[in-house]
């Protein structure tokens, strides 16, 4: 994928986090760590300062779906 991930790409970010941290239960991750991990994804190109609780929660739920094997 050549385009950089943005906050609106919640499902793709969730997939990437699951690939990077396959044994981590997303519901156990604090939002401060989640924000850092998203920001450190190789393809993430959005402004970390644009994060808010709603965006982080959406990513967490997308990651949780991947974690559950859906």
PDB file as gemmi writes it, atoms N, CA and C in Angstrom:
CRYST1    1.000    1.000    1.000  90.00  90.00  90.00 P 1                      
ATOM      1  N   UNK A   1       0.852  -1.182   0.000  1.00  0.00           N  
ATOM      2  CA  UNK A   1       0.000   0.000   0.000  1.00  0.00           C  
ATOM      3  C   UNK A   1       0.889   1.233   0.000  1.00  0.00           C  
ATOM      4  N   UNK A   2       0.747   2.051  -1.017  1.00  0.00           N  
ATOM      5  CA  UNK A   2       1.612   3.219  -1.113  1.00  0.00           C  
ATOM      6  C   UNK A   2       1.039   4.422  -0.382  1.00  0.00           C  
ATOM      7  N   UNK A   3      -0.282   4.525  -0.310  1.00  0.00           N  
ATOM      8  CA  UNK A   3      -0.896   5.647   0.389  1.00  0.00           C  
ATOM      9  C   UNK A   3      -0.714   5.476   1.895  1.00  0.00           C  
ATOM     10  N   UNK A   4      -0.510   6.587   2.550  1.00  0.00           N  
ATOM     11  CA  UNK A   4      -0.337   6.551   4.004  1.00  0.00           C  
ATOM     12  C   UNK A   4      -1.688   6.377   4.685  1.00  0.00           C  
ATOM     13  N   UNK A   5      -1.675   5.649   5.793  1.00  0.00           N  
ATOM     14  CA  UNK A   5      -2.904   5.439   6.561  1.00  0.00           C  
ATOM     15  C   UNK A   5      -3.309   6.727   7.268  1.00  0.00           C  
ATOM     16  N   UNK A   6      -4.615   6.939   7.317  1.00  0.00           N  
ATOM     17  CA  UNK A   6      -5.168   8.098   8.011  1.00  0.00           C  
ATOM     18  C   UNK A   6      -6.092   7.594   9.111  1.00  0.00           C  
ATOM     19  N   UNK A   7      -6.513   8.505   9.987  1.00  0.00           N  
ATOM     20  CA  UNK A   7      -7.396   8.114  11.081  1.00  0.00           C  
ATOM     21  C   UNK A   7      -8.679   7.476  10.575  1.00  0.00           C  
ATOM     22  N   UNK A   8      -9.116   7.831   9.376  1.00  0.00           N  
ATOM     23  CA  UNK A   8     -10.348   7.267   8.819  1.00  0.00           C  
ATOM     24  C   UNK A   8     -10.181   5.804   8.395  1.00  0.00           C  
ATOM     25  N   UNK A   9      -8.961   5.306   8.319  1.00  0.00           N  
ATOM     26  CA  UNK A   9      -8.683   3.921   7.918  1.00  0.00           C  
ATOM     27  C   UNK A   9      -8.677   2.990   9.134  1.00  0.00           C  
ATOM     28  N   UNK A  10      -9.735   3.057   9.926  1.00  0.00           N  
ATOM     29  CA  UNK A  10      -9.747   2.335  11.202  1.00  0.00           C  
ATOM     30  C   UNK A  10      -9.580   0.837  11.024  1.00  0.00           C  
ATOM     31  N   UNK A  11     -10.261   0.245  10.045  1.00  0.00           N  
ATOM     32  CA  UNK A  11     -10.158  -1.213   9.871  1.00  0.00           C  
ATOM     33  C   UNK A  11      -8.752  -1.625   9.486  1.00  0.00           C  
ATOM     34  N   UNK A  12      -8.146  -0.894   8.572  1.00  0.00           N  
ATOM     35  CA  UNK A  12      -6.784  -1.237   8.144  1.00  0.00           C  
ATOM     36  C   UNK A  12      -5.787  -1.045   9.284  1.00  0.00           C  
ATOM     37  N   UNK A  13      -5.955   0.003  10.059  1.00  0.00           N  
ATOM     38  CA  UNK A  13      -5.069   0.214  11.218  1.00  0.00           C  
ATOM     39  C   UNK A  13      -5.239  -0.937  12.200  1.00  0.00           C  
ATOM     40  N   UNK A  14      -6.496  -1.354  12.426  1.00  0.00           N  
ATOM     41  CA  UNK A  14      -6.751  -2.490  13.311  1.00  0.00           C  
ATOM     42  C   UNK A  14      -6.061  -3.752  12.832  1.00  0.00           C  
ATOM     43  N   UNK A  15      -6.102  -3.989  11.530  1.00  0.00           N  
ATOM     44  CA  UNK A  15      -5.438  -5.161  10.944  1.00  0.00           C  
ATOM     45  C   UNK A  15      -3.933  -5.070  11.162  1.00  0.00           C  
ATOM     46  N   UNK A  16      -3.362  -3.903  10.914  1.00  0.00           N  
ATOM     47  CA  UNK A  16      -1.907  -3.725  11.077  1.00  0.00           C  
ATOM     48  C   UNK A  16      -1.481  -3.931  12.526  1.00  0.00           C  
ATOM     49  N   UNK A  17      -2.278  -3.416  13.449  1.00  0.00           N  
ATOM     50  CA  UNK A  17      -1.940  -3.600  14.867  1.00  0.00           C  
ATOM     51  C   UNK A  17      -2.027  -5.071  15.258  1.00  0.00           C  
ATOM     52  N   UNK A  18      -3.027  -5.762  14.733  1.00  0.00           N  
ATOM     53  CA  UNK A  18      -3.155  -7.188  15.037  1.00  0.00           C  
ATOM     54  C   UNK A  18      -1.974  -7.968  14.471  1.00  0.00           C  
ATOM     55  N   UNK A  19      -1.517  -7.603  13.286  1.00  0.00           N  
ATOM     56  CA  UNK A  19      -0.355  -8.272  12.687  1.00  0.00           C  
ATOM     57  C   UNK A  19       0.910  -8.003  13.513  1.00  0.00           C  
ATOM     58  N   UNK A  20       1.030  -6.791  14.033  1.00  0.00           N  
ATOM     59  CA  UNK A  20       2.229  -6.421  14.783  1.00  0.00           C  
ATOM     60  C   UNK A  20       2.213  -6.952  16.216  1.00  0.00           C  
ATOM     61  N   UNK A  21       1.015  -7.026  16.805  1.00  0.00           N  
ATOM     62  CA  UNK A  21       0.874  -7.470  18.198  1.00  0.00           C  
ATOM     63  C   UNK A  21      -0.201  -8.559  18.286  1.00  0.00           C  
ATOM     64  N   UNK A  22       0.055  -9.732  17.692  1.00  0.00           N  
ATOM     65  CA  UNK A  22      -0.996 -10.760  17.581  1.00  0.00           C  
ATOM     66  C   UNK A  22      -1.479 -11.325  18.911  1.00  0.00           C  
ATOM     67  N   UNK A  23      -0.675 -11.264  19.947  1.00  0.00           N  
ATOM     68  CA  UNK A  23      -1.059 -11.860  21.231  1.00  0.00           C  
ATOM     69  C   UNK A  23      -1.581 -10.837  22.243  1.00  0.00           C  
ATOM     70  N   UNK A  24      -1.702  -9.579  21.822  1.00  0.00           N  
ATOM     71  CA  UNK A  24      -2.167  -8.531  22.727  1.00  0.00           C  
ATOM     72  C   UNK A  24      -3.682  -8.381  22.601  1.00  0.00           C  
ATOM     73  N   UNK A  25      -4.360  -8.425  23.739  1.00  0.00           N  
ATOM     74  CA  UNK A  25      -5.804  -8.152  23.756  1.00  0.00           C  
ATOM     75  C   UNK A  25      -5.984  -6.643  23.635  1.00  0.00           C  
ATOM     76  N   UNK A  26      -6.584  -6.178  22.549  1.00  0.00           N  
ATOM     77  CA  UNK A  26      -6.719  -4.733  22.348  1.00  0.00           C  
ATOM     78  C   UNK A  26      -7.455  -4.021  23.477  1.00  0.00           C  
ATOM     79  N   UNK A  27      -8.352  -4.726  24.147  1.00  0.00           N  
ATOM     80  CA  UNK A  27      -9.109  -4.093  25.223  1.00  0.00           C  
ATOM     81  C   UNK A  27      -8.262  -3.847  26.470  1.00  0.00           C  
ATOM     82  N   UNK A  28      -7.059  -4.439  26.495  1.00  0.00           N  
ATOM     83  CA  UNK A  28      -6.161  -4.239  27.637  1.00  0.00           C  
ATOM     84  C   UNK A  28      -5.168  -3.103  27.401  1.00  0.00           C  
ATOM     85  N   UNK A  29      -5.220  -2.489  26.223  1.00  0.00           N  
ATOM     86  CA  UNK A  29      -4.241  -1.457  25.855  1.00  0.00           C  
ATOM     87  C   UNK A  29      -4.771  -0.077  26.230  1.00  0.00           C  
ATOM     88  N   UNK A  30      -3.969   0.664  26.974  1.00  0.00           N  
ATOM     89  CA  UNK A  30      -4.339   2.045  27.316  1.00  0.00           C  
ATOM     90  C   UNK A  30      -4.279   2.908  26.063  1.00  0.00           C  
ATOM     91  N   UNK A  31      -5.122   3.931  26.023  1.00  0.00           N  
ATOM     92  CA  UNK A  31      -5.162   4.802  24.849  1.00  0.00           C  
ATOM     93  C   UNK A  31      -3.832   5.501  24.601  1.00  0.00           C  
ATOM     94  N   UNK A  32      -3.078   5.793  25.649  1.00  0.00           N  
ATOM     95  CA  UNK A  32      -1.773   6.428  25.451  1.00  0.00           C  
ATOM     96  C   UNK A  32      -0.833   5.502  24.683  1.00  0.00           C  
ATOM     97  N   UNK A  33      -0.857   4.207  25.030  1.00  0.00           N  
ATOM     98  CA  UNK A  33      -0.035   3.230  24.302  1.00  0.00           C  
ATOM     99  C   UNK A  33      -0.573   3.006  22.902  1.00  0.00           C  
ATOM    100  N   UNK A  34      -1.901   2.939  22.773  1.00  0.00           N  
ATOM    101  CA  UNK A  34      -2.519   2.729  21.470  1.00  0.00           C  
ATOM    102  C   UNK A  34      -2.128   3.848  20.514  1.00  0.00           C  
ATOM    103  N   UNK A  35      -2.191   5.072  20.979  1.00  0.00           N  
ATOM    104  CA  UNK A  35      -1.811   6.211  20.145  1.00  0.00           C  
ATOM    105  C   UNK A  35      -0.359   6.095  19.701  1.00  0.00           C  
ATOM    106  N   UNK A  36       0.503   5.728  20.625  1.00  0.00           N  
ATOM    107  CA  UNK A  36       1.932   5.590  20.280  1.00  0.00           C  
ATOM    108  C   UNK A  36       2.135   4.478  19.258  1.00  0.00           C  
ATOM    109  N   UNK A  37       1.480   3.338  19.467  1.00  0.00           N  
ATOM    110  CA  UNK A  37       1.637   2.207  18.557  1.00  0.00           C  
ATOM    111  C   UNK A  37       1.111   2.542  17.164  1.00  0.00           C  
ATOM    112  N   UNK A  38      -0.007   3.246  17.091  1.00  0.00           N  
ATOM    113  CA  UNK A  38      -0.542   3.658  15.790  1.00  0.00           C  
ATOM    114  C   UNK A  38       0.438   4.593  15.103  1.00  0.00           C  
ATOM    115  N   UNK A  39       0.942   5.559  15.846  1.00  0.00           N  
ATOM    116  CA  UNK A  39       1.885   6.543  15.294  1.00  0.00           C  
ATOM    117  C   UNK A  39       3.154   5.886  14.783  1.00  0.00           C  
ATOM    118  N   UNK A  40       3.541   4.756  15.392  1.00  0.00           N  
ATOM    119  CA  UNK A  40       4.767   4.063  15.017  1.00  0.00           C  
ATOM    120  C   UNK A  40       4.569   3.084  13.864  1.00  0.00           C  
ATOM    121  N   UNK A  41       3.322   2.871  13.421  1.00  0.00           N  
ATOM    122  CA  UNK A  41       3.103   1.994  12.269  1.00  0.00           C  
ATOM    123  C   UNK A  41       3.806   2.589  11.050  1.00  0.00           C  
ATOM    124  N   UNK A  42       4.452   1.721  10.287  1.00  0.00           N  
ATOM    125  CA  UNK A  42       5.259   2.162   9.156  1.00  0.00           C  
ATOM    126  C   UNK A  42       4.464   3.000   8.155  1.00  0.00           C  
ATOM    127  N   UNK A  43       3.220   2.609   7.902  1.00  0.00           N  
ATOM    128  CA  UNK A  43       2.416   3.284   6.877  1.00  0.00           C  
ATOM    129  C   UNK A  43       1.510   4.377   7.422  1.00  0.00           C  
ATOM    130  N   UNK A  44       1.596   4.674   8.724  1.00  0.00           N  
ATOM    131  CA  UNK A  44       0.714   5.695   9.275  1.00  0.00           C  
ATOM    132  C   UNK A  44       1.247   7.076   8.932  1.00  0.00           C  
ATOM    133  N   UNK A  45       0.410   7.898   8.302  1.00  0.00           N  
ATOM    134  CA  UNK A  45       0.883   9.200   7.855  1.00  0.00           C  
ATOM    135  C   UNK A  45       0.024  10.362   8.294  1.00  0.00           C  
ATOM    136  N   UNK A  46      -0.897  10.127   9.228  1.00  0.00           N  
ATOM    137  CA  UNK A  46      -1.767  11.204   9.686  1.00  0.00           C  
ATOM    138  C   UNK A  46      -1.155  11.875  10.914  1.00  0.00           C  
ATOM    139  N   UNK A  47      -1.760  12.955  11.339  1.00  0.00           N  
ATOM    140  CA  UNK A  47      -1.246  13.724  12.472  1.00  0.00           C  
ATOM    141  C   UNK A  47      -1.671  13.067  13.783  1.00  0.00           C  
ATOM    142  N   UNK A  48      -0.722  12.578  14.577  1.00  0.00           N  
ATOM    143  CA  UNK A  48      -1.082  11.967  15.864  1.00  0.00           C  
ATOM    144  C   UNK A  48      -1.855  12.923  16.765  1.00  0.00           C  
ATOM    145  N   UNK A  49      -1.631  14.211  16.614  1.00  0.00           N  
ATOM    146  CA  UNK A  49      -2.324  15.190  17.445  1.00  0.00           C  
ATOM    147  C   UNK A  49      -3.802  15.292  17.081  1.00  0.00           C  
ATOM    148  N   UNK A  50      -4.179  14.740  15.928  1.00  0.00           N  
ATOM    149  CA  UNK A  50      -5.584  14.761  15.512  1.00  0.00           C  
ATOM    150  C   UNK A  50      -6.380  13.637  16.181  1.00  0.00           C  
ATOM    151  N   UNK A  51      -5.712  12.832  16.961  1.00  0.00           N  
ATOM    152  CA  UNK A  51      -6.382  11.717  17.642  1.00  0.00           C  
ATOM    153  C   UNK A  51      -7.324  12.249  18.706  1.00  0.00           C  
ATOM    154  N   UNK A  52      -8.401  11.504  18.902  1.00  0.00           N  
ATOM    155  CA  UNK A  52      -9.283  11.781  20.030  1.00  0.00           C  
ATOM    156  C   UNK A  52      -9.836  10.445  20.517  1.00  0.00           C  
ATOM    157  N   UNK A  53     -10.573  10.489  21.581  1.00  0.00           N  
ATOM    158  CA  UNK A  53     -11.061   9.246  22.185  1.00  0.00           C  
ATOM    159  C   UNK A  53     -11.925   8.443  21.211  1.00  0.00           C  
ATOM    160  N   UNK A  54     -12.747   9.112  20.449  1.00  0.00           N  
ATOM    161  CA  UNK A  54     -13.631   8.436  19.489  1.00  0.00           C  
ATOM    162  C   UNK A  54     -12.824   7.702  18.421  1.00  0.00           C  
ATOM    163  N   UNK A  55     -11.788   8.351  17.887  1.00  0.00           N  
ATOM    164  CA  UNK A  55     -10.953   7.722  16.856  1.00  0.00           C  
ATOM    165  C   UNK A  55     -10.183   6.535  17.426  1.00  0.00           C  
ATOM    166  N   UNK A  56      -9.620   6.713  18.620  1.00  0.00           N  
ATOM    167  CA  UNK A  56      -8.861   5.622  19.237  1.00  0.00           C  
ATOM    168  C   UNK A  56      -9.773   4.444  19.569  1.00  0.00           C  
ATOM    169  N   UNK A  57     -10.975   4.734  20.029  1.00  0.00           N  
ATOM    170  CA  UNK A  57     -11.914   3.671  20.342  1.00  0.00           C  
ATOM    171  C   UNK A  57     -12.323   2.911  19.081  1.00  0.00           C  
ATOM    172  N   UNK A  58     -12.506   3.622  17.972  1.00  0.00           N  
ATOM    173  CA  UNK A  58     -12.864   2.973  16.703  1.00  0.00           C  
ATOM    174  C   UNK A  58     -11.745   2.033  16.243  1.00  0.00           C  
ATOM    175  N   UNK A  59     -10.499   2.476  16.365  1.00  0.00           N  
ATOM    176  CA  UNK A  59      -9.362   1.620  16.007  1.00  0.00           C  
ATOM    177  C   UNK A  59      -9.299   0.416  16.945  1.00  0.00           C  
ATOM    178  N   UNK A  60      -9.495   0.669  18.233  1.00  0.00           N  
ATOM    179  CA  UNK A  60      -9.452  -0.419  19.216  1.00  0.00           C  
ATOM    180  C   UNK A  60     -10.506  -1.483  18.896  1.00  0.00           C  
ATOM    181  N   UNK A  61     -11.699  -1.070  18.505  1.00  0.00           N  
ATOM    182  CA  UNK A  61     -12.763  -2.018  18.180  1.00  0.00           C  
ATOM    183  C   UNK A  61     -12.455  -2.779  16.893  1.00  0.00           C  
ATOM    184  N   UNK A  62     -11.871  -2.093  15.905  1.00  0.00           N  
ATOM    185  CA  UNK A  62     -11.474  -2.763  14.663  1.00  0.00           C  
ATOM    186  C   UNK A  62     -10.389  -3.803  14.950  1.00  0.00           C  
ATOM    187  N   UNK A  63      -9.440  -3.446  15.795  1.00  0.00           N  
ATOM    188  CA  UNK A  63      -8.372  -4.368  16.190  1.00  0.00           C  
ATOM    189  C   UNK A  63      -8.976  -5.538  16.963  1.00  0.00           C  
ATOM    190  N   UNK A  64      -9.931  -5.243  17.840  1.00  0.00           N  
ATOM    191  CA  UNK A  64     -10.560  -6.295  18.642  1.00  0.00           C  
ATOM    192  C   UNK A  64     -11.278  -7.303  17.745  1.00  0.00           C  
ATOM    193  N   UNK A  65     -11.932  -6.841  16.687  1.00  0.00           N  
ATOM    194  CA  UNK A  65     -12.576  -7.751  15.741  1.00  0.00           C  
ATOM    195  C   UNK A  65     -11.556  -8.684  15.116  1.00  0.00           C  
ATOM    196  N   UNK A  66     -10.408  -8.137  14.735  1.00  0.00           N  
ATOM    197  CA  UNK A  66      -9.327  -8.974  14.180  1.00  0.00           C  
ATOM    198  C   UNK A  66      -8.838  -9.959  15.236  1.00  0.00           C  
ATOM    199  N   UNK A  67      -8.665  -9.487  16.445  1.00  0.00           N  
ATOM    200  CA  UNK A  67      -8.187 -10.318  17.555  1.00  0.00           C  
ATOM    201  C   UNK A  67      -9.138 -11.494  17.817  1.00  0.00           C  
ATOM    202  N   UNK A  68     -10.429 -11.239  17.659  1.00  0.00           N  
ATOM    203  CA  UNK A  68     -11.437 -12.285  17.867  1.00  0.00           C  
ATOM    204  C   UNK A  68     -11.519 -13.256  16.692  1.00  0.00           C  
ATOM    205  N   UNK A  69     -10.819 -12.942  15.606  1.00  0.00           N  
ATOM    206  CA  UNK A  69     -10.788 -13.836  14.455  1.00  0.00           C  
ATOM    207  C   UNK A  69     -11.939 -13.639  13.496  1.00  0.00           C  
ATOM    208  N   UNK A  70     -12.520 -12.457  13.506  1.00  0.00           N  
ATOM    209  CA  UNK A  70     -13.626 -12.158  12.582  1.00  0.00           C  
ATOM    210  C   UNK A  70     -13.117 -11.695  11.259  1.00  0.00           C  
TER     211      UNK A  70                                                      
END                                                                             
